[in-house]
Amino acid sequence: MAKRLADGIEFLLGDEEALRCFRFMNKVMAAQRVRSEIVLRRSRDQDIDVNAAIAAVAGEGAGAHSWRMFQLAFVLMQLPALCDPAHKYRSGADLARVELLFFPTGGGKTEAYLGLAAFAFAIRRRQGVVDSADGPLDGRFGLTVLMRYTLRLLTAQQFQRASTMVCAAELERLADPETWGDEPFRIGLWVGTKVSPNGSRRPPSSSRPRSTATTTTA
């Protein structure tokens, strides 16, 4: 593990595009953390307004959006494989694997993998079409990240946090479309009918039929 972490740091410092995308990820995740903290404060105190919540979070300084050590280590370990579809830990017959991140509830696992998701958004846009063991991969469009949760309430809560990250990524893209492309970053959710209605009724005056929920993914 120590060697993979060292390799990740060395790779990051030696690859200009990876470093660019790493900076993108950090800006996106800083915004995600700050906005999430603002929402959390307002949910705990119904009397606080938006401006007061923003000021309170800003008063925390960098502590409101700093990485925890295990989060940053986890991200750095994955960067070489995220940048290279042919990397041994991604495509090797014996070494390709799923990475399991275990940490107690509330420890910050979500931000660790959301950070990787933001990096994946960026590197795919910068690389465009790349070769892989399964043929050319076009990173400019299509699905980047698939998240699956088995607990219904957890699904809705995690979707909120992921949506905040995607919105932050989209704001970064809009600020610099020349670098990050013209295609928006998107997110979608499918939860079935046991969590929320799977359709919506239109007003009686509308002649359009009832529509079912659709999913758009980042």
ABEGO torsion letter per residue (X at the ends): XAAAAAAAAAAAAABAAAAAAAAAAAAAAAAAAAAAAAAAAAAABAABBAAAAAAAAAAAEAAAABBBAAAAAAAAAAAAAAABAABAAAABAAABBBBBBBBBBGAGAAAAAAAAAAAAAAAAAAAEBBBBAAEBBBAABEBABBBBBABAAAAAAAAAAAAAAAAAAAAAAAABAAAAEABBBBBBBBAEAAABBABBBBBAABABBBBBBBBBBX
